């Protein structure tokens, strides 16, 4: 036998076989904070079951398989008949089915539904983020459908079901259904009011025929879609004729079993999110049912958009958590230059900085989910300004964090087998979907100028932490100064939105995080003791405690 050329040493074991939920102290504490005592054991047990599944070797293998085997479009059958079907790897269906059964579409009718679902969404994102798109769309469709009680009564039980049925058949024959969404068109993008898809009324009350296209259609294999189209009689409600941009429900299969006209032109070849299908579709005499009033399409669908934006925050928080967990795990086992990487002062600084970003994102995301559960007037007002601010900031922090976390693994982090490149490719996505950065910043301005209750709710929230940290107090004072002068505010909307998000994160961490975490966050993000790259925290902070808190218990 030929002698072995070398023995493999100093390689970290795979991060597998652990509870993704329980290992995330920031997430577990947020759930304990926002779920009432009588429900807490039930919710923790539910999330622990999902966390163990997410950390299992089987789920991680499914995630890799789904990513490596992207969906395929089949436009016609062997005889030339149009079928417009998207075929997925079996691993995709297993992951999606597990997400549905875990309640990721069932927040609206359960006690503490949004917090428990948010925590589960954050956990399941870490397996393979692609399947979270249809889960998010289905979850978010519920409040939009409630604009039409009849439609809501018909569809909501299916959308909130714990049963996943992949086959395309009439929705009334299925125990569970999924929804997608189509808003943007080639010529308009985020300016959805520029839509040219037209809706022609049919004899049946509330029924229309659609002609047009959607440039981005999410989850094209779904059972139904919420889309926007121009109803007859004008281009805006302001013209007083009841026409204009309107929301419609497009079922994939009609009640008699025939396929609706839903022409999938092609699937997008995306940077990341490879396991998920995003499509270009055309409508040519497509049957649709109106949702809400004519001309009120944006108002009808805006609740769906708000819910998906929060999911963008949750998704980014999940990706950041997984990136940090992998980096800390690697550095906790890998030795170099005479000791563990995690104990090297400079690496410890990098890891602590990454951990701060991750914890701040998770804490903010769960606070917003709790506001949905509360549902009170002040909480709704807070969401109006905090959701776009969080969507802007948290999703933008995801990409640089994922890249830096990959660097912590050295060359290994640049190799596909590590899983880090998949996180890096996924990391910019949530900043783009559901309105990119400028859209979010401008939405914050709209809330500030048109809804004074939103700013009042925000200031009350951050005011709960005043007096606890001088850097936070100074940041609040500076923010109030900026808000007092709105001259030329559009050009500085990004800066203002960033400050709103950072101050809110700081206030939450001062109230709820361990002192070492809050101190480090306030010193760096609010106090100016920070650099342009991760790893420039003040060396006098207790960085070891911050890193240890982020270590996955494995």
C-alpha positions in Angstrom: 0.0 0.0 0.0 1.3 3.4 -0.9 2.0 5.7 2.1 -0.4 8.4 2.8 0.7 11.8 1.6 -0.7 13.6 4.6 -3.1 13.5 7.5 -6.1 15.9 7.6 -5.9 18.0 10.8 -7.0 21.4 11.9 -10.2 21.4 9.9 -13.4 22.4 11.7 -16.1 19.8 11.9 -19.3 20.6 9.9 -21.8 22.8 11.6 -24.6 20.1 11.6 -26.8 18.2 14.0 -27.7 21.3 16.1 -30.8 23.3 17.0 -30.7 26.4 14.9 -33.3 28.1 17.0 -31.9 27.4 20.5 -28.4 28.1 19.4 -29.4 31.6 18.5 -29.5 33.4 21.9 -30.7 36.7 20.5 -33.6 35.0 18.7 -34.6 32.8 21.6 -34.6 35.7 23.9 -36.8 37.8 21.5 -39.3 35.0 21.4 -39.4 34.8 25.2 -39.9 38.6 25.3 -42.7 38.9 22.8 -44.7 35.7 23.5 -47.0 35.7 26.6 -46.1 33.3 29.3 -49.0 30.9 28.9 -48.0 30.2 25.2 -44.3 30.3 25.6 -43.7 26.5 26.2 -45.8 25.6 23.2 -44.0 28.1 20.9 -40.6 27.1 22.1 -41.3 23.5 21.5 -42.6 24.2 18.0 -39.5 26.3 17.2 -37.1 23.8 18.7 -38.6 21.0 16.5 -38.1 23.2 13.5 -34.6 24.3 14.7 -33.4 20.7 15.0 -34.8 20.0 11.5 -33.0 23.0 10.1 -29.7 22.0 11.7 -30.0 18.3 10.6 -27.7 16.8 7.9 -30.8 15.8 5.9 -32.2 19.3 5.7 -28.8 20.8 4.8 -28.5 18.2 2.0 -31.9 19.1 0.7 -30.9 22.8 0.7 -27.7 22.0 -1.3 -29.7 19.8 -3.7 -32.4 22.4 -4.3 -29.7 25.0 -5.0 -27.7 22.8 -7.3 -30.7 21.7 -9.3 -32.7 24.9 -10.3 -36.2 24.7 -11.6 -36.9 24.1 -15.3 -39.6 25.5 -17.4 -41.7 23.2 -19.6 -43.9 25.3 -21.9 -45.4 22.5 -24.0 -46.2 18.8 -23.6 -44.9 16.2 -26.1 -47.9 16.8 -28.4 -47.4 20.6 -28.6 -50.1 21.6 -26.1 -49.3 24.6 -23.9 -48.8 23.5 -20.3 -46.5 26.2 -18.8 -45.3 24.2 -15.9 -42.2 24.7 -13.7 -40.5 21.5 -12.6 -38.5 21.4 -9.3 -36.1 19.0 -7.7 -37.7 16.7 -5.1 -35.6 18.5 -2.4 -37.4 21.7 -3.1 -40.8 20.1 -2.5 -39.5 18.6 0.8 -38.3 21.9 2.0 -41.4 23.8 0.9 -43.6 21.2 2.4 -41.8 21.4 5.7 -42.1 25.1 5.7 -45.9 25.0 5.2 -46.4 22.3 7.8 -44.3 24.4 10.3 -46.8 27.2 10.0 -44.9 29.6 7.8 -48.1 30.7 6.1 -50.3 30.6 9.2 -49.6 33.7 11.2 -52.8 35.6 10.8 -55.2 33.4 12.9 -52.9 32.0 15.6 -52.1 33.5 19.0 -48.6 35.2 18.8 -48.8 34.1 15.2 -46.5 36.7 13.8 -43.7 36.3 16.3 -43.7 32.5 16.2 -43.9 32.6 12.4 -41.1 35.3 12.2 -38.8 33.2 14.3 -39.6 30.1 12.2 -39.0 32.1 9.0 -35.7 33.3 10.2 -34.7 29.7 11.2 -35.9 28.1 7.9 -34.2 30.7 5.7 -30.9 29.3 6.9 -31.5 26.0 5.2 -32.3 27.3 1.8 -33.7 30.8 1.3 -35.3 30.1 -2.1 -38.3 28.2 -0.6 -39.1 31.2 1.6 -40.3 33.2 -1.4 -43.6 31.2 -2.0 -44.0 31.0 1.8 -43.7 34.7 2.1 -46.1 35.5 -0.8 -48.7 33.1 0.5 -48.5 34.6 4.0 -48.7 38.1 2.7 -51.6 37.6 0.4 -54.0 37.1 3.4 -54.4 40.8 4.4 -54.9 41.8 0.7 -57.6 39.2 0.1 -59.5 40.5 3.2 -60.4 43.6 1.1 -63.0 41.2 -0.4 -64.7 39.1 2.4 -66.1 36.6 0.0 -62.7 35.9 -1.6 -61.1 35.8 1.8 -63.5 33.3 3.1 -62.9 31.1 0.1 -59.1 31.3 0.0 -57.8 32.1 3.4 -58.3 28.6 4.9 -56.3 27.2 2.1 -53.5 29.7 2.3 -53.1 29.3 6.1 -53.3 25.5 5.9 -50.5 23.3 7.1 -50.9 21.0 4.1 -48.7 21.3 1.0 -50.1 20.0 -2.2 -47.8 20.5 -5.2 -50.2 19.4 -8.0 -51.9 21.9 -10.2 -55.7 21.4 -9.9 -58.7 23.5 -9.0 -58.2 25.2 -5.7 -61.5 24.1 -4.2 -60.2 20.5 -4.5 -57.0 21.2 -2.5 -56.5 21.2 1.2 -53.7 23.8 0.9 -52.7 26.4 -1.6 -49.9 28.8 -2.4 -49.9 32.3 -3.8 -47.5 34.4 -6.0 -47.5 38.0 -7.0 -47.1 40.0 -10.2 -46.8 43.8 -10.0 -43.8 45.0 -12.1 -43.7 45.3 -15.9 -40.9 46.0 -18.4 -41.6 49.7 -18.8 -42.4 50.6 -15.1 -40.4 48.5 -12.7 -41.1 49.8 -9.2 -43.4 52.5 -10.7 -46.3 50.1 -10.7 -48.8 52.8 -11.7 -47.2 52.7 -15.1 -48.7 49.3 -15.7 -50.1 48.7 -19.2 -51.9 45.4 -18.5 -55.6 46.0 -19.1 -58.7 44.4 -17.5 -61.9 44.0 -19.5 -65.0 43.3 -17.4 -67.0 40.1 -18.1 -70.6 39.4 -17.6 -70.0 37.6 -14.3 -69.9 40.0 -11.4 -66.3 40.8 -10.4 -64.8 38.8 -13.2 -62.4 40.3 -15.8 -60.3 39.3 -18.7 -56.6 40.4 -18.5 -54.3 41.2 -21.4 -50.7 42.2 -20.8 -47.6 41.0 -19.1 -45.6 40.9 -15.9 -41.8 41.2 -16.0 -41.3 39.7 -12.6 -43.8 37.1 -11.4 -42.9 35.5 -8.1 -43.5 31.8 -7.5 -45.0 30.9 -10.9 -46.0 27.4 -9.8 -48.5 28.7 -7.3 -52.3 28.2 -7.2 -53.2 31.8 -7.5 -51.6 35.3 -8.0 -52.3 38.8 -7.0 -51.6 41.1 -9.9 -52.2 44.7 -10.9 -54.0 45.8 -14.1 -55.7 48.9 -15.4 -59.5 48.6 -15.2 -61.6 50.5 -17.8 -62.7 54.1 -17.5 -59.4 55.9 -16.9 -55.9 55.7 -15.6 -56.5 56.9 -12.1 -59.2 57.1 -9.5 -58.7 60.9 -9.4 -60.6 61.1 -12.7 -63.7 60.1 -10.8 -64.9 57.3 -13.0 -63.9 54.4 -10.9 -61.3 53.0 -13.3 -57.5 52.8 -13.0 -55.0 50.5 -11.4 -56.8 47.6 -9.7 -55.9 44.4 -7.9 -56.9 41.1 -9.3 -56.7 37.4 -8.3 -55.6 35.2 -11.1 -56.1 31.5 -10.4 -53.7 29.1 -12.1 -56.5 26.5 -12.7 -60.1 27.4 -13.2 -63.0 25.8 -11.3 -63.9 23.5 -14.1 -60.3 22.0 -14.2 -59.1 23.9 -17.3 -55.8 25.8 -17.1 -56.1 29.5 -17.0 -54.1 31.4 -19.7 -50.8 32.0 -17.9 -48.1 32.0 -20.5 -44.7 31.6 -18.9 -42.2 33.1 -21.3 -39.0 32.2 -19.4 -37.5 31.9 -16.0 -35.1 34.5 -14.8 -31.4 33.5 -14.6 -30.6 35.1 -11.3 -27.4 35.8 -9.4 -28.6 33.8 -6.3 -31.9 32.4 -5.1 -31.3 29.7 -7.7 -33.7 27.1 -6.2 -36.7 29.4 -6.6 -38.4 30.3 -9.9 -39.0 33.9 -10.9 -40.8 34.3 -14.3 -41.8 36.5 -17.1 -45.5 35.8 -17.8 -48.1 37.0 -20.3 -51.8 37.3 -20.0 -53.9 36.9 -23.1 -57.6 36.6 -22.2 -56.7 35.4 -18.7 -59.6 35.1 -16.3 -59.3 37.1 -13.1 -61.4 38.2 -10.2 -61.3 41.7 -8.9 -60.0 42.2 -5.3 -61.2 45.4 -3.7 -62.5 48.4 -5.6 -61.5 49.5 -9.1 -58.8 52.1 -9.1 -57.7 51.1 -5.6 -55.1 48.5 -6.6 -52.2 49.9 -4.7 -54.2 50.5 -1.6 -55.5 46.9 -1.8 -52.2 45.3 -2.3 -50.1 47.5 0.0 -50.7 45.3 3.0 -49.3 42.4 1.1 -46.3 44.5 0.2 -45.7 45.6 3.8 -45.8 41.9 5.0 -43.3 40.8 2.3 -41.0 43.7 3.2 -40.9 42.5 6.8 -40.1 39.1 5.4 -37.2 40.7 3.5 -35.9 41.9 6.9 -36.4 38.5 8.5 -34.8 36.8 5.5 -31.7 39.0 5.7 -31.5 38.5 9.5 -31.6 34.8 8.9 -28.9 34.9 6.3 -26.7 37.1 8.5 -27.2 34.7 11.5 -26.2 31.7 9.4 -23.1 33.6 8.1 -22.1 34.6 11.6 -22.7 31.1 13.0 -20.5 29.6 10.3 -17.7 32.1 10.8 -17.7 31.8 14.6 -17.9 28.0 14.4 -14.9 27.9 12.0 -12.8 30.3 14.0 -13.6 28.4 17.2 -12.1 25.3 15.9 -9.4 26.5 13.5 -5.9 27.1 14.8 -3.3 29.4 13.3 -0.2 31.2 14.5 -0.2 29.4 17.8 -3.8 29.5 18.9 -7.5 29.4 18.0 -8.5 32.0 15.5 -11.4 33.1 17.8 -8.9 34.1 20.4 -6.8 36.3 18.2 -7.6 39.9 19.1 -8.1 41.1 15.5 -10.3 38.2 14.4 -12.2 38.5 17.6 -12.9 42.1 16.7 -14.2 41.1 13.3 -16.4 38.4 14.7 -17.8 40.6 17.4 -18.7 43.3 14.8 -20.5 40.8 12.6 -22.3 39.4 15.7 -23.5 42.9 16.6 -24.9 43.4 13.1 -26.7 40.1 13.2 -28.2 40.6 16.7 -29.4 44.1 15.9 -31.2 42.8 12.8 -32.8 39.9 14.7 -33.9 42.1 17.6 -35.5 44.7 15.3 -37.2 42.1 13.1 -38.9 40.3 16.0 -40.0 43.6 17.5 -41.8 44.5 14.2 -43.4 41.0 14.2 -44.7 41.6 17.7 -46.2 44.9 16.5 -48.2 42.9 14.0 -49.4 40.6 16.7 -50.4 43.6 18.9 -52.4 45.3 16.1 -53.1 48.4 18.1 -53.2 51.9 16.6 -49.8 52.9 17.9 -48.2 49.7 16.8 -49.6 50.1 13.3 -48.3 53.6 13.2 -44.8 52.3 14.3 -44.9 49.7 11.5 -45.6 52.4 8.9 -42.2 54.0 9.4 -40.2 51.2 11.0 -40.9 48.5 8.3 -39.5 50.5 5.3 -36.6 51.8 7.5 -35.7 48.3 8.6 -36.1 47.0 5.1 -33.8 49.6 3.8 -31.0 49.2 6.4 -31.1 45.5 7.5 -31.2 44.2 3.9 -28.3 46.5 2.9 -26.1 45.3 5.7 -26.6 41.7 4.7 -24.3 41.6 1.7 -21.1 43.1 3.3 -21.7 40.9 6.3 -21.9 37.8 4.2 -18.7 38.7 2.3 -16.8 39.4 5.5 -18.0 36.2 7.2 -16.8 34.2 4.2 -13.4 35.8 4.5 -13.3 34.5 8.1 -13.0 31.0 6.6 -10.2 32.1 4.3 -9.9 30.3 1.0 -12.4 27.7 2.3 -15.1 30.3 2.4 -14.7 30.9 -1.4 -15.3 27.2 -2.2 -18.9 26.1 -2.9 -18.8 23.2 -0.5 -18.5 25.5 2.4 -22.0 27.0 1.7 -20.7 30.5 2.1 -20.8 31.4 -1.6 -24.5 30.6 -1.7 -25.0 33.0 1.2 -23.0 35.7 -0.6 -25.1 35.3 -3.8 -28.3 35.4 -1.8 -27.3 38.4 0.3 -28.2 41.3 -2.0 -31.6 39.9 -3.0 -33.8 41.2 -0.2 -32.5 44.7 -0.7 -33.8 44.6 -4.3 -37.1 42.7 -3.9 -40.2 44.5 -2.8 -38.8 47.9 -3.5 -35.1 48.7 -3.6 -33.3 51.2 -1.3 -34.6 54.4 -2.8 -38.1 53.1 -2.8 -37.9 52.4 0.9 -36.3 55.7 1.8 -39.0 57.6 -0.1 -41.6 55.5 1.6 -40.1 56.6 5.0 -40.4 60.2 3.8 -44.1 59.7 2.9 -44.8 58.3 6.3 -43.0 61.3 7.9 -44.8 63.9 5.9 -48.3 62.4 5.5 -48.7 60.4 8.7 -47.6 62.3 11.8 -48.8 59.5 14.0 -46.0 57.3 12.5 -43.2 59.6 13.8 -44.9 60.0 17.2 -45.1 56.2 17.6 -41.4 55.9 16.6 -40.3 58.5 19.0 -42.3 56.9 21.8 -40.6 53.6 21.1 -37.0 54.9 21.1 -37.9 57.2 24.0 -38.3 54.1 26.2 -34.5 53.8 26.2 -33.6 57.4 26.8 -31.3 58.0 29.7 -29.8 54.5 29.6 -26.8 55.3 27.3 -25.4 58.8 26.5 -24.5 57.8 23.0 -28.1 56.8 22.3 -29.4 60.0 23.8 -27.1 62.0 21.6 -28.1 60.1 18.5 -31.8 60.7 19.3 -31.1 64.4 19.8 -29.3 64.6 16.5 -32.1 62.7 14.7 -34.6 65.2 16.0 -32.5 68.0 14.7 -32.5 66.4 11.2 -36.2 65.8 11.3 -36.9 69.5 12.2 -35.5 70.6 8.9 -37.0 68.8 5.9 -35.5 71.2 3.3 -34.0 69.2 0.5 -35.0 66.0 2.4 -35.3 63.8 -0.7 -31.6 64.0 -1.5 -30.8 63.0 2.1 -33.5 60.4 2.5 -31.1 57.5 2.6 -29.1 59.1 5.4 -32.2 59.9 7.4 -33.6 56.4 6.9 -30.3 54.9 8.0 -30.3 57.0 11.2 -33.9 56.0 12.0 -33.0 52.3 11.7 -29.8 52.6 13.7 -31.4 54.6 16.5 -34.3 52.1 16.8 -31.9 49.2 16.8 -29.8 50.9 19.5 -32.8 51.6 21.6 -33.9 48.0 21.5 -30.5 46.6 22.3 -30.1 49.0 25.2 -33.4 47.8 26.6 -33.1 44.1 25.9 -29.5 42.9 25.0 -26.7 42.1 27.5 -24.8 45.3 28.5 -21.7 44.2 26.5 -23.7 44.0 23.3 -25.5 47.3 23.8 -22.3 49.0 24.8 -20.5 47.8 21.7 -23.4 48.7 19.4 -23.8 52.2 20.8 -20.1 52.9 20.7 -19.7 51.9 17.1 -23.0 52.5 15.3 -24.1 55.6 17.3 -21.0 57.0 19.0 -18.8 57.1 15.9 -16.1 54.7 17.2 -16.1 52.6 14.1 -14.5 52.1 10.7 -15.8 51.6 7.2 -15.2 47.9 7.3 -16.1 45.3 9.9 -13.5 44.7 12.6 -12.8 48.3 13.7 -14.6 48.2 17.1 -12.9 50.0 20.0 -10.5 47.5 21.6 -11.5 48.4 25.1 -14.9 46.7 24.7 -15.7 43.2 26.0 -15.6 41.7 22.5 -15.0 38.1 23.8 -18.4 38.2 25.5 -20.1 39.4 22.3 -18.5 36.6 20.2 -19.3 33.9 22.8 -22.9 34.9 22.7 -23.0 34.4 19.0 -21.3 31.0 19.1 -23.7 28.2 17.9 -23.9 25.7 20.7 -22.3 22.8 19.0 
